[in-house]
Every structure is written in C-alpha cells, then in structure tokens.
Amino acid sequence: MTQEHLDVLVVGAGISGIGAGYHLQSNCPDKKYAILEGRASLGGTWDMFRYPGIRSDSDMYTLGYSFRPWKEAKAIADGPSILKYLKETAQDYGIDKHIRYNQHVKRASWDSGQALWTVDVESGPEKEIVQYTCNFLFMCSGYFNYAHGYTPDFPGIENFKGRVVHPQKWTDDITYDDKKVVVIGSGATAVTLVPSMADKAEHVTMLQRSPTYMVSRPAEDSFANALRRYLPIKWAYGITRWKNVLMGMYFFNLCRRSPEFVKNKLLGALKDLSVSDADIKEHFTPKYNPWDQRLCLVPDGDMFNALKDGSASIVTDHIDQFTETGIKLKSGKTLDADLVVTATGLDLQVLSGMEITVDGKLMDLSSTINYKGMMYSDIPNLASSFGYTNASWTLKCDLTCGYVCRILNHMDEKGVQQCTPRNTDPNIELEPWLDFSSGYVQRAAAKFPKQGLKTPWKLHQNYVKDIVSLSFGGLEDGIMEFSKATGEAPVLKKAIAAE
C-alpha cells in the first residue's frame, strides 16, 4: 500500500480547493500540501454540470477570488467561462501541480497520540486503496453528492416512453430539437434551463409545485465595465466587489426587516416585464418571504422573453402520475412531453460522505456543533470550506482559507500540534446549521451539524462580521483548545511504497 505524508491535505479541486491552494502557498509557504480530486479534472461544479445554459446565479465580482480579478464583460457568467477562469487560476499560480486526480476519499482516522490523520483513498479506475497521512485535513468538496441528484419517486415514471434526465446527469447525446420538453422545478436550474432550451425545442413547459421569487438583472455590470476603462484592473475589481457585497447585504437585511415591502417591490418589477397580474398571482407569488429561500436570478430577463414569445410556459400544479406520453396533473390536465428534465434539487451530504473516526470513535457529524462555519466540535485539525447561502460562495471560502492558515501558523508559533473546538456550555441552545426552507436543505437537515445561538457557534451569514472574526479576531477564544500530541511525535513518511 502506498502511503505519503503531507502537512495539509485538501479534498476537492473545485472553486474552494483551488482557493485553498492559493492561500496555503501565500500564507504557509513551508507547508507541503496536495489536493485530492475524485474526478478526472478540476473545476468541481463548473466542470461536472453540462446542462444547457449552465451559469452562476451570483455575480463573478463576488464569486471570483479576491486575489484574481474577473476580466470578462459578463458579470453573470456561463459555466464554460467560469471553468476557464478556474483552470487559468490553477495554472498561473502553479496550484494544478498539487492536484491528484481520480482520488476518492473514503475514510479519515485521527490519532491524538501522533496528532495525525490517516486518510484512506480509492485511487484510479481500479479503486486501489492508498493512504495519506496529514497534520491537517481541509475539506473543500462542496455540500452535494456528485454521484447523483435528488429525484422524487414519481408514480408511473416507468411507463413514460420518452427520456427522463436529471440536470446533474446531462450528457452530450441528449437532444431536444423540435421536441416537447417539460422541466420539473422552479429553482435556479429550472430558470436557467427553460430559456436555454426554448430556442430549439418545439415548446418548453416549466412545471412547478409552487412559485419562487425571481429577479431580472443585466448580465453585464455596466458600473464595473466603466471602471475598467479608467482604473487599473485590480482597483476596478475590488471596488465592484465591495459595491456588490454591500448591496447584497443591504438587500438581505431589508428582506429580513421589511419582507412585505420587498415582496411588493419584487412582484411589482414583474409588471415592468409585461407579466400579467393573473400570471404574477398564480406563478410568481411564493407563500414564503423573500430570502427564506434563494431568489432566482433571470439575467437580461431571458426567461420572461421566452414566456412572452410563446416558446415557453409555466404551469403551477402537482404531479398525479406519469403516462406513456407525458405527465397527468392533480388538476386533471395533462402535459405532453418527449423529454422530461427533473430539476428537482441536489442530494446534500456532509464532508463528501466520508467516514470519520477520532481516536477510534466513529463520529456522528449530526451531533457536532459547527464552529465559525468551518470546524466541528471535538474533531481536531479538520476544517471545511462552506460558502454563504445568502451571498456568493467564494466570499466565505476566501475567509475560511485565510483562517485555516492563521490557525496553522499559530500552532507552529506555540509549538503545538492540535486544535480542537470544545463546547463548554452544557446549556447552549442549538438550531439547524442551514436556516433555509428550501426542500433540498430540509431533506438533509437531520444529517448536518448544528449551530449554536451565540458566537463562535453561530453562523452569521454576514461577510463583514466574518471578516472581523476570521481575519482579525483572536484565535485563543477559550473555545478552541490548542494542545500537543499526546504521544510521540509523528514520523514523516514520503511516498513510501509497500513492496
């Protein structure tokens, strides 16, 4: 069995893992690290999803890295452009040289005696088990199951003579030219698919159980593009980034303070896009308040344009059953279809579904408390990169990477090898880690860690607060326990192959 020792082992070579590589090289240059990627290429979400129109619903001035300006004209970028940005970032900073592909992490075991993780990995198509040891394990593998998405058990689906596909499993052989298409769902993926498929399909119907708040916004940021003409690229990028961050925070807080006011504004804006009062009431008025779930971004009003020209339509109803030729609804209506796309959500999982043991004890992550949105009570030397639900993913990931580097350097200065968040308050009040009413979140809530109602166990979803806490706050907070290995010092092993 091959075994190799690293100071830091990063899992995942998507937007978070590449960011982790940059921060480790910049802030902990003496640390040896590697990035394990389960797939055959980097990019994570932006390499795996190939469905029509795949794009971000966050602007690239905040989804992009703080250290690498986004230079394209479109702020709401398509998937291939984002993947190109990630590949160029990895190449330009030499991060790609640290990536090991087709490495699927299965188990991680912590030994306090040596202050060491031993990580079992399935390597290559043969799934040969190899081992890595590391002093710190940094999980940057996202929050959903890459093997499959979520599709409900639709009655009669086996009778349908057409094709059914989940967007996560989209392949190049799927054709929809001159076909009747039904897209099931009302989230960001469905809102992206409908206008992207409408120009080739005979007709596209978005079938939703309930409406989602939708906001039309220009795909290009005219302010950013104007700044670039007069300022150095880094200055223009930084100013635009902060403009978008502050506007996003203001809007989110306004939604919390005055939900009815925001609701009326959002629905009123649809009238300016020629959406009728009847359609607004039936198809675009959710039962929940703005930002109880993510808002759907409609760049340049593309979906509303498809609805207006008749190439697409929306039906708000419940599925009774699939038939041979389409879908029968609870209302008695039927939708004919040649292709059904189930944009019904993700299957969320914690830390890639990896099995974790600490000193021989199998850890139940759902019974742990999340520390500062990145570490877990009673689990040493492990952090995960998890972005915001109310803002761009990368904003929080950048801060997380910086904090991990601060922790690593602090341990070196103190001459200790372990850092472990410890809850010392037996009366701490707990709540779900993700305070979101979306179905895909609620389905997974029971298996996720909890959060506390006070710092540092509270997940603030606030970029400015997190900058203060993670970039400048004290590391010795009485909760994070720093300690030495309880046994002999770890033996460094480098590429030792068992003969």
N, C-alpha and C positions, 0 to 999 in steps of 0.2 A: 504493500500500500504506500502510495506517495504521500509525503507529509511536508508541509512548508510552513515556516513561521513568519508572521508579519506583525508589525506594530499595530496597524489598523486594517481591518478587513471591511470593505464596503460591499454591500449586496445591492445590486441593481445599477445598470448603466443607462438610466433614463435621465430626465432633466435634473432630478435630485442627486443621483450618483455622480454625474459629471460635475455638478456644482461642488459636491463633497471633495472630489479630486482636486479642484482648483484651490479650495480653502486649505486643504491639507498641505499642498505644495507651497502655498504662500505663507501660512502661519505656523506650520510644523514641518519645516523642510528636512529635518533629520529623521522624520518618521517614515519607515518603509510601509507602503500600502499597496493593496491591489483591489480591483473592482471585479466582483464576480457577477456575470450576467447569464441568466438562464437561457436566453435566446441566442441566435447566431449573429445578431447585430445590435448596435447601440440605438438608443432613442426611446425605448420604453413605449409608452402610449402612442407616441408620434411615429413610431415605426410599425407597430402592430396593427393599428386601426387603418383600414384601407377603403372604407365605405365612401360613396360619392359625397364630395363636398367637405370631407373631414377638415375641421378647423378648430381654432380655440374660441371659447366664449369669454376669454379675458384678453385685454389689450397687451401687445407684446412689449410695451414700455414697462409693464409690471410683471408680466410672465417671463420676460427676458431676465438675464442675470444682471446684477448690479455692476459687475466688473466688465461686461461686454455689451456695448450699445447695440440696439436693434437699428439697422440701417435701411430697411425696406420702407416703401411708401405706405403699404397697408399696415395699419395697427392691429386689425383683426385678421390674423394670418391663417392661411390654409396649412394643412398638415405637412405637405412636402416642403414648404418654406421653413416651417419650424424645425423639421428634421435636418434640413440643410444647415440651419443655424447651430443646432446641437453638434452635428458632425464637424463643422468648421471650428467650433469652440474646443472640442476634444482634441482635434489635430493641432490647432495653433498653440495650445498650452501643453502639448505632449501627454495629455491625460489618456489618450487612446492607447498608449504604450503600456498602461497599467491594467487594461481590461482583459479578463479571461472569459471567453465566450463558452456557451453550452455548459455552464456550471450551475446546476440547480441545487440550492441549499436545502437540506432535509432536516438536520438536527444540529443543535448547538448546546454544548455542555460546559458549564462554568465550574472551575476548581479554585476555591479560595486559597488552598494551600500554595498554589503556584500563581494565583491571580491570572488565570489563563482560560480563554475559551478554546475548546476543541470543536471544530465545525466539520460535520460530515456532508459531503457534496457528491451528487451524481454528476459524473463528467462525461460529456460526449454522447453520441447516439447509443453507445453500448451501456450507458449509465453505470460506468465503473465508479465504485466508491473511492474517493480520495479524501484526505483530511488536510485541513488547515488549522494551525493554532494562531491565536492573536491575543494581544493585550486588550484591544477594544474592538467591539463589533458595532458597526454603523449600518443600520438597515435603511436603504434608500429604494425600496422595491415597490413603493406605492401602497395602495389600500384595496385593490381589487384583484380577483382571481384571474390570472392571464389564461387559464385553461378554458374557461367558459364564462359567459354572461348569465343573466337571470332571464328565464322564460317561464311564465306560469304554465300550469297544466291546463291547456285549453281543451275543452270537451270536443271530441270528434276530429282533432287535428290530423289523426292518421288517415282520415277519409279524403283530405284535401288533395286534389290531383296536381296542383301547382307546386311551386317551391316555397319553402319557409326558411328564412335565414335570419340569424341574429347579427347585428352590425359588427360585433366583435369577431365574427367568423366570415366576414366578407372576403370573397376570392375573385380572381380576375375572370372566371368563367361565368359569373352571374350577369345575365343580360336582362335589360328591361325596356329595350327599344320597342315602341308601339304596343306595350303591354299595360294591362290594368294592374296598378300597384296599390296595396294597402299598407301603410306604415302604422303600426300599433304603438302608441306612446304619445306623450306631449312634452317631453323634456328636450334638452339641448340637442340630443342626437336626432330626434324626430324632426325638430325645427330646421336642422341642417339638411337632412335627407330630402325633405319634401320639395323645396325649390331646386335642389341639385338634380333630382330625378325628373322633375316636371318637364324639362325641355326636350326629353327623349321619349318618355313614356306616353302611352295613349292618355292616361289620366292617373293622378296620384291622389289618394284619399288618406288623410291623417285621421285615424280613429283613436279618440281619447276617451277615457272614463270621466275625466274632469279637467277643467282648464288650468292653464299655467299663465302667470304674468309674463307678458312679452314686451320687450323694449326695442324699438328700431334705433339704430345708431350708425353713423357713417363708418365704412370700413377703414377709411383713411382719417388720420388725426391731422387736420389742417394746421393746428397750432404747432405740432411737432415738426411737420414738414416745412413750415415757415421758419421756425427757429434754426433748423439745419442750414438754411441759406445764409444765416448771419452769424452763427456761433459755431465754435468747434463742436464736433460730433458728441464728445463726452459731456460737454456742458448742456447741449440741447437735450440729450438723452436724460440726464439727471434732472433737469428742470421739468421735463414732461413726465418723468416717472413720479416725481413728488406731486405734481399737479393732479395726476390721475389717482394716486394714493389718497390724497386729501379729499378729492371729490367723492371717491368711493366710500371713504369713512363717513363723510358728511351725509351721503345718501342713506347708508345703512343705519346710522343713528337716527336720521329723520324717520325712517320706516319704523323704528322701534318707538319713537316718541309720538309720532302722529300717523299711525297706519292708515286711518281713514282718509286723511288728506292726500297721502301718497297714492293710495288706491284710486282716488278720483282723478288725480293727475295722470296716472298711467293709463287708465281707461279712456280719459279724455283725449290723450295723444293718439289713440287708435282712430278716433273720428277724423283726425287730420290726414290719416292714411286711407280715407274713404271706406272704412269698415262701418257697416250699418249698425244702428242701435240694437237691432234684433240679434245680429251676429255677436256683438260685444257681450250682450247679456247671456247668450247660450254658450258661446265657445271661448270667450276670453275673460270671464269674470270668475276667478277662483273662490273657493269657500274659505280660504285661509288668508292671512295678512301678508303683505309684501315682505319678502326675505324670511318668511317661515320656511320657505324652500328657495332654491336658487332661481333667480329671474332668467328667462330665456332671452338671449341677445339675437336680434334679427338684423344682420349687417345690411345697410342700404335698403332695408325693407324688402329683401328679396322674397320672403315667403308671402308677404301681403301682395306683392306684384303677381305671384303665381296664382293666388286666390282670385285676384281681380281679373286676370285674363282667362280664367276658367280652366287652366291646365292642372289645377289642384283644388281640393275642397277639404273641409273639416267636418267630421261627424262626431258628436258627443253622445256616447251611448255605451252600453255594456255588451260584451260578447255573450251570446247564448251558446253557440256552438259553431264549429267549422263544418262546412259542407264540401261536396266534391268540387264546387266551382267558386267558393268564396267563404263568406262569414255571415251567419244569421245573427241578428242583434236582438237584445231583450225587447226592443220596441216592436219587433216583428219585421223590420226592414232587413234587406239583405244587401251585402256588398260583394259584387263580382270581383274576382282577383285572379291574375295569373301568377303573381308574386306577392308574398306577404313578408314584410320586414318587421321583426319583433324588436322594436327599440324600447324594450321593457326594463332596462336597467342593468346594473352591474351586480356581481356577486362579491360582496365585500369580505375581506379577510384580514387578519392581524398578522403582521410580520411574515407575509408570504406563506402562512400556514405552517411555519417552521415549529418543530418541537423543541422546547427549551427546558433544560434542567439546570438547577443551581445546587451544587454540592449534593448531587444525587436525587434531589427533589424535583419532580415534574411540576413546572409552573403553570398555573391556570391564569392566563392573562386577563380574563374577565374579572378576576378577584383582585387585580392590582389597581393602583391609582396612578394616573398619568401625572408625571412631574414636568412642569413647564412646557407641556405639549410635546415632549420628546423622549423622556425616560420613564421608567416604571418602578414602582415601589418594590424594594427588596430584590431587584435584579441589578447586579453590578455591571459597570463598564459596557452598557448597551444603550444605544440611543436610536431613535428612528426619525426620519425626516418626513414630516406630515404638514401639508400646507393649510392655508386658510379655506374655510367653506364660504366665507363672505367676501373674499378678495382673491387675487392671483395666488396660485400655489407656490410659486417661486419666492415670493416675499418672505414667507415664514421659513422656507427651506434655507435661504441665504442666512438668516439669523441663526437657525439651528446649527448649520455647519460652523459658523463663527463661534458659537457657544461650545460646541464639542472641542474645537481647537483650544479654546480658553481652558477648558477642563483638563485636556491632555497636558498643556504646558504648566498648569497649576500643580498637577500631580508630580511632574518632573521636578519642579521647584521645591516641593515639600518632601520629596523622596518617598512617596507612597505609590502604591500600585492599584488601589481600588477606590472607586467612587460609587456609592450606593444611596439612592434616595430612601429615607426611612420615615414612615409616618409615625409620629409620636403622640398623636391626638386620637384617643380611642373614641371620641365623640364627634369626629369630623363628619359633616353631612356630605353625602355623595349624590351625584346625578349622572346621567349618561354623558359619555365623552363628547358625543356629537349631538348638539341640540338642534335637530333638524327633523321636520315632519315628513320628508321625502320617503317613499316606500322602500327604496333600496337601503336607506340608512336604518329605518325602523326594523327591517328584516334581520339586520346584523347586529343590532344594538346589544343584545344579550351576550355576545361573544367578545365585545370590545372592552377595554379597560374603562374604569370610571374616572370621573374628575371630582375634585372637592369644590366646595363653595368658597374657599379662600385661597390666597396665594401661599405657596407656589403650586398648589394642586389645581388651581383654577385655570381653565383655558379661556383666555380673554378674547380671542378673535379681534385683536386690536394691534395694528402694526406699530404704532408709536409707543404704546405701553411695552410691547415686546422688545423694541429697540432699547429702551431704558433698562429693562430687566435682563435681557440676554447679552447685550453688548457692553453694558456699563455696570450692571448690578453686581453685588458681592457674591462670590462663589461659596463662601463659608456662611451659610444661612441657617445653620442649626438643623437643617433637614438633610442636606447632602452630607453623608458620612464618608470621610476620607480615611483610608486605613492601609496598612502594609499587608503584603501577602502573609497568610498565617503559617505557612510552611517555608520550605526552601525556595530560593529564587528560581524562576523559570529557566529552563535550558533552551536556548535559541536553536531552532532546527531550520536549516535552509536546504530545501529541495533534496531531502534525504529519501531515496527510493528504496523500498524493501525489495531485496533480490529474491 
